[in-house]
Amino acid sequence: MSTPVSELPPHGEGPAGDAAVQEALDGAWPRDLPAADERELLAAGRDVLRADATGIGRAKWPGVFPRSGRGVAPAFGTGRFRVQAAIARRDGADGRAVVHLVWAGADRGGTFTDGRVSDWYFIRTVSRKGGSTWTPQPRI
């Protein structure tokens, strides 16, 4: 018997519907990472998504957002952007993970849409000193 998943809120519900979206994600894809890894991945995934959508913070990830001779205008404004829900889960082999994000934002034309979905993939990288971190991968 499968676990019932809550009904998703209607589009346009705003922040009031975000908890239901988070509950649906959690119910659809059970946790499979240590809590510390999950927290680190969720924070990084939100930051990478924000950098991708708004342009803010791209310099932190030169492998994901390489510098070019010309600037790229962000597709979404910072004032009307929010992550509605997010989960981090393993992606196949050890040392690989995906952060699945549901988000809302207003594009340059002013059209606000919620329920947008983005996946960011990460690999665990180990430093020479023995520590490790999760590194986002560029989109192909």
KEVEX-495744 format. One line per field, with one value per residue: residue number from 0; residue in one letter; x, y, z of N, C-alpha, C, CB in turn. Coordinates in pm, whole numbers, plus 50000, padded with zeros to 5 digits. Atoms other than C-alpha are relative to their C-alpha. Glycine has a CB too. Layout:
<nodes>
n (NUM ...) .
res (A ...) .
n_u (X ...) .
n_v (Y ...) .
n_w (Z ...) .
ca_u (X ...) .
ca_v (Y ...) .
ca_w (Z ...) .
c_u (X ...) .
c_v (Y ...) .
c_w (Z ...) .
cb_u (X ...) .
cb_v (Y ...) .
cb_w (Z ...) .
</nodes>
This chain:
<nodes>
n (0 1 2 3 4 5 6 7 8 9 10 11 12 13 14 15 16 17 18 19 20 21 22 23 24 25 26 27 28 29 30 31 32 33 34 35 36 37 38 39 40 41 42 43 44 45 46 47 48 49 50 51 52 53 54 55 56 57 58 59 60 61 62 63 64 65 66 67 68 69 70 71 72 73 74 75 76 77 78 79 80 81 82 83 84 85 86 87 88 89 90 91 92 93 94 95 96 97 98 99 100 101 102 103 104 105 106 107 108 109 110 111 112 113 114 115 116 117 118 119 120 121 122 123 124 125 126 127 128 129 130 131 132 133 134 135 136 137 138 139) .
res (M S T P V S E L P P H G E G P A G D A A V Q E A L D G A W P R D L P A A D E R E L L A A G R D V L R A D A T G I G R A K W P G V F P R S G R G V A P A F G T G R F R V Q A A I A R R D G A D G R A V V H L V W A G A D R G G T F T D G R V S D W Y F I R T V S R K G G S T W T P Q P R I) .
n_u (50085 49917 50032 50076 49933 50100 50038 49921 50082 50017 49900 50032 50034 49899 49926 50089 50004 49866 49989 50061 49908 49889 50051 50016 49866 49949 50074 49976 49861 49950 49864 49898 49869 49982 50060 49903 49986 50125 50002 49900 50048 50116 49951 49929 50096 50076 49909 49972 50121 50014 49898 50042 50121 49989 49866 49929 49920 49943 49853 49965 49993 49952 50018 50140 50029 49871 50000 49984 49971 50121 50086 50127 50105 50077 50135 50099 49965 49975 50108 50115 49945 49994 50003 50121 49969 49876 49950 49870 50000 49890 50019 49920 49883 49957 49928 50079 50130 50079 50088 50121 50059 50121 49981 50089 49931 50050 49900 49974 50123 50091 50089 49965 50043 49951 49993 49888 49920 49860 49915 49856 49924 49880 49910 49920 49858 49918 49883 49872 49993 50090 50139 50074 50108 50083 49970 50103 49952 50061 50105 49948) .
n_v (49883 49881 49891 49898 49872 49895 49931 49879 49878 49946 49902 49865 50002 49920 50069 50081 50135 50060 50115 50116 50042 50068 50128 50089 50043 50092 50125 50067 50044 50015 49956 50104 49940 49954 49867 49892 49988 49944 49856 49933 50001 49911 49861 49976 50005 49873 49894 50017 49963 49854 49943 50028 49925 49855 49952 49963 50106 50092 50006 50102 50128 49977 50119 50007 49876 49947 49859 49981 49861 49917 50029 50067 49939 50100 50020 49972 49898 50049 49966 50091 50133 50077 50146 50048 50126 50059 50123 50047 50146 50064 50014 50115 50042 49917 49880 49921 49964 49904 49914 49976 49878 49942 49859 49902 49876 49913 49984 49860 49942 49977 50114 50077 50138 50090 50138 50026 50109 50006 50100 49972 50120 49974 50111 49978 49983 50015 49912 50063 50008 50105 49955 50013 49905 50030 49906 50003 50032 49916 50062 50041) .
n_w (50000 50008 49908 50071 50018 49987 50121 50023 50003 50135 50040 49956 49857 49930 49893 49919 50054 50006 49910 50067 50105 49932 49951 50116 50040 49897 50007 50127 50017 49863 49969 50011 49972 49862 49977 50025 50145 50052 49969 50084 50138 50014 49999 50125 50110 50001 50044 50143 50071 49993 50091 50137 50035 49979 50032 49877 49942 50099 49988 49901 50069 50137 50082 50041 50071 50045 50043 50143 50035 49995 49886 50026 49919 49927 50050 49896 49904 49865 49909 50014 50019 49877 50009 49934 49934 50050 49941 50049 49998 50073 50143 50044 49923 49887 50040 50095 49945 50075 49922 50077 49947 50056 49969 50062 50032 50104 50105 50038 50051 49889 49981 49881 50011 49895 50043 50091 49947 50042 49936 50003 49967 49922 49969 49880 50029 49880 50003 49964 49853 49955 49991 50125 50023 50116 50107 50104 50134 50104 50080 50131) .
ca_u (50000 50142 50156 49890 50030 49851 49669 49875 49752 49615 49862 49877 49815 50132 50345 50040 50059 50433 50400 50170 50418 50700 50487 50410 50780 50878 50607 50695 51068 51182 51495 51814 52099 52253 52090 52410 52452 52088 52115 52433 52283 51956 52140 52368 52081 51879 52184 52263 51902 51890 52216 52080 51745 51849 52218 52312 52599 52711 53077 53069 53036 53261 53229 52852 52840 53161 53251 53217 53305 52946 52705 52395 52082 51902 51567 51398 51395 51518 51216 50969 51158 51112 51177 50846 50990 51312 51450 51798 51838 52103 52152 52277 52626 52769 52902 52627 52309 52028 51848 51493 51342 50994 50999 50809 50920 50832 51011 51143 50803 50639 50461 50461 50446 50469 50531 50846 51076 51456 51699 52062 52311 52604 52910 53101 53453 53725 53993 54360 54311 54048 53734 53459 53197 52917 52999 52722 52757 52703 52393 52458) .
ca_v (50000 50337 50637 50891 51216 51535 51726 52002 52358 52538 52744 53099 52997 53182 53103 52957 52654 52590 52352 52124 52121 52029 51753 51610 51604 51439 51177 51099 51046 50904 51041 50849 51080 51154 51463 51671 51596 51674 52013 52103 52001 52186 52509 52476 52380 52686 52909 52763 52797 53158 53232 53070 53248 53592 53614 53685 53471 53312 53392 53142 52855 52925 52563 52600 52961 53021 53382 53496 53814 53930 53952 53737 53912 53721 53576 53648 53940 53897 54056 53799 53473 53203 52834 52667 52327 52129 51780 51632 51264 51022 51004 50656 50580 50702 51051 51175 51357 51561 51857 51881 52228 52365 52742 53053 53372 53666 53673 53989 54039 54044 53709 53535 53156 52905 52534 52568 52269 52254 51974 52042 51758 51743 51525 51482 51617 51534 51786 51704 51760 51486 51700 51679 51903 51878 52044 52144 52020 52236 52170 51988) .
ca_w (50000 49907 50135 50040 49905 49995 49728 49572 49614 49309 49107 49237 49599 49699 50004 50179 49951 49987 50283 50082 49793 50034 50189 49844 49751 50080 50038 49677 49727 50063 50228 50154 50256 50594 50748 50729 50358 50293 50469 50279 49946 50006 50091 49789 49559 49660 49609 49266 49155 49276 49090 48775 48784 48911 48823 49186 49316 48990 49063 49351 49099 48797 48682 48657 48536 48337 48277 47922 47741 47751 48041 48059 48174 48449 48349 48683 48923 49279 49441 49312 49341 49602 49648 49728 49821 49787 49846 49813 49727 49605 49231 49152 49277 49606 49583 49351 49446 49295 49448 49319 49361 49303 49277 49177 49009 48788 48454 48286 48126 48470 48437 48775 48767 49051 49030 48819 48857 48845 48920 49009 49018 49259 49310 49633 49600 49850 49938 49988 50360 50374 50395 50140 49991 49738 49404 49160 48804 48496 48292 47970) .
c_u (50089 49952 49923 50078 49893 49972 50083 49908 49983 50112 49953 49964 50097 50067 49913 49996 50133 50015 49942 50089 50117 49957 49985 50136 50056 49932 50029 50139 50064 50146 50098 50141 50013 49950 50096 50020 49877 49993 50096 49952 49881 50043 50069 49904 49918 50087 50029 49878 49983 50101 49960 49885 50020 50135 50084 50075 50063 50150 50045 50020 50047 49988 49859 49963 50132 49986 50017 50026 49880 49913 49872 49897 49922 49857 49893 50052 50015 49883 49883 50049 49998 50001 49878 50028 50128 50030 50136 50002 50122 49964 50091 50110 50028 50076 49928 49863 49930 49918 49885 49928 49873 50005 49902 50080 49930 50110 50015 49876 49896 49903 50049 49942 50057 50004 50107 50087 50141 50070 50145 50072 50132 50085 50077 50146 50075 50123 50125 50014 49902 49855 49929 49891 49921 50020 49891 50063 49933 49891 50057 49906) .
c_v (50123 50105 50106 50131 50108 50065 50127 50121 50048 50098 50139 50010 50086 49921 49910 49855 49927 49877 49874 49949 49924 49862 49899 49949 49898 49864 49920 49939 49991 50043 49883 50052 50029 50144 50113 50022 50065 50151 50076 50008 50093 50146 50033 50001 50128 50114 49992 50038 50152 50067 49981 50092 50152 50058 50032 49879 49904 49984 49892 49863 50019 49877 49984 50120 50061 50145 50004 50147 50091 49957 49931 50061 49891 49994 50042 50107 49943 50023 49904 49861 49929 49851 49955 49873 49944 49870 49969 49849 49948 49995 49889 49968 50094 50121 50083 50025 50097 50081 50038 50118 50039 50146 50088 50126 50077 50019 50148 50069 50025 49886 49916 49859 49920 49859 49971 49894 50006 49890 50044 49877 50038 49873 50037 50009 49997 50088 49922 49983 49897 50040 49980 50106 49952 50110 49990 49976 50091 49923 49969 50047) .
c_w (50000 50100 49924 49996 50004 49865 49987 49998 49856 49968 50044 50147 50080 50110 50087 49952 50002 50090 49937 49888 50062 50049 49886 49952 50098 49991 49873 49988 50137 50016 49990 50020 50149 50014 49969 49851 49940 50025 49910 49855 49978 49997 49869 49881 49989 49948 49850 49918 49998 49906 49854 49959 50006 49961 50122 50055 49902 50014 50098 49934 49856 49910 49948 49914 49952 49954 49849 49974 50007 50118 49957 50093 50072 49948 50101 50094 50141 50094 49994 49963 50134 49969 50080 50080 49939 50073 49940 50017 49925 49851 49951 50098 50118 49948 49896 50062 49906 50100 49907 50065 49924 50041 49922 49970 49891 49897 49963 49946 50108 50026 50117 49985 50116 49943 49896 50065 49943 50078 49983 50051 50066 50008 50125 49957 50132 49986 50038 50151 50056 50017 49868 49994 49879 49897 49893 49863 49899 49927 49864 49893) .
cb_u (49904 49999 50129 49863 50082 50047 49848 50079 50065 49862 50025 49888 50002 49936 50068 49860 49950 50104 49930 49861 50050 50050 49864 49927 50095 49980 49854 49979 50081 49986 50007 49990 50020 50151 49952 50135 50025 49879 50037 50135 49961 49900 50096 50109 49907 49948 50131 50043 49877 50021 50138 49959 49889 49973 49991 49903 49919 49967 50055 49890 49864 50144 50036 49909 49922 50057 50113 49875 50058 49919 49967 50011 49905 50001 49980 49966 49895 50123 49951 49901 50145 49882 50134 49892 49882 50117 49900 50120 49870 50027 50030 50058 50123 50087 50133 49986 50014 49908 50076 49907 50102 49868 50142 49878 50141 49953 49962 50111 49941 49925 49990 49947 50043 49910 49869 50082 49935 50072 49976 50037 50025 49964 50097 49978 50027 50040 49981 50117 49970 50049 49993 49938 50054 49850 50140 49919 49974 50105 49875 50019) .
cb_v (50000 50058 50060 50022 50005 50106 50032 49991 50111 50069 49996 50052 49856 50126 50101 50058 50005 50102 50029 50037 50123 50085 50020 50073 50121 50060 50028 50096 50098 49856 50064 49933 50129 49990 50011 49968 49863 49930 50023 49925 49859 49976 50022 49894 49883 50034 49994 49854 49933 50048 49934 49854 49961 50031 50122 50055 49925 50049 50136 49991 49929 50043 49878 49993 50100 49914 50082 49951 50006 49991 50127 49845 50086 50030 49855 49873 50111 50064 50137 50053 50005 50035 49934 49973 49897 50098 49881 50068 49945 49855 50134 50027 49994 49919 49963 49926 50062 49929 50129 49871 50115 49925 50042 50031 49972 50138 49917 50007 49911 50123 49914 50068 49938 50007 49960 50132 49863 50137 49857 50127 49915 50051 49968 49886 50132 49851 50119 50084 50137 49947 50148 49859 50144 49986 49973 50131 49852 50050 50091 49848) .
cb_w (50121 49858 50064 50067 49866 50101 49999 49869 50088 49985 49846 49920 50053 50059 50086 50000 49861 50039 50133 49945 49919 50119 50070 49886 49991 50139 50008 49888 49907 50044 50141 49865 49918 50042 50143 50068 49936 50064 50148 50007 49960 50115 50119 49978 50017 50143 50079 49970 50063 50145 50026 49985 50092 50143 49915 50105 50094 49861 50044 50106 50003 50004 50079 50123 50090 49885 50071 49921 49862 49866 50075 50021 49912 50151 49962 50079 50000 50057 49972 49895 49941 50093 50055 49897 49987 50016 49977 50078 49938 50054 49925 49863 49910 50100 49949 49863 50142 49895 50056 49994 49994 50050 49968 50091 49959 50058 49875 49896 49894 49976 49872 50130 49865 50128 49947 49970 49969 50021 49940 50085 49875 50142 49879 50107 49921 50022 50095 49947 50061 50127 50043 49987 49979 50040 49940 50000 49966 49900 49988 49991) .
</nodes>
